[in-house]
Amino acid sequence: MTTAKSDRMTGSQYQQAITRLHLSQVGAADLLGTDERTSRRWANDERAVPAPVARFLRYLLATGKTGEYAIKKLG
């Protein structure tokens, strides 16, 4: 399965998304079920942001949800 170009998210876009969701690197890692180092690597373009992560963050932004809302609902 290939990743659609629209599913790709750069490190800068990732950082902007979590900032708009009022999340820190640690908060984003908690929400996304990953390690803080992984979140930092995504933000620094050291690792590619997985397509499901990009889609989820874009969904939250498109629906006006905050990271705190998502953490409460999913937690």
Buried (B, 14 or more C-beta within 10 A) or exposed (E): EEEEEEBEBBBEBBBBBBEEBEBEBEBBBBBBEBEBEBBBBBBEEEBBBBBEBBBBBBEBBEEEEBBEBBBEEEE
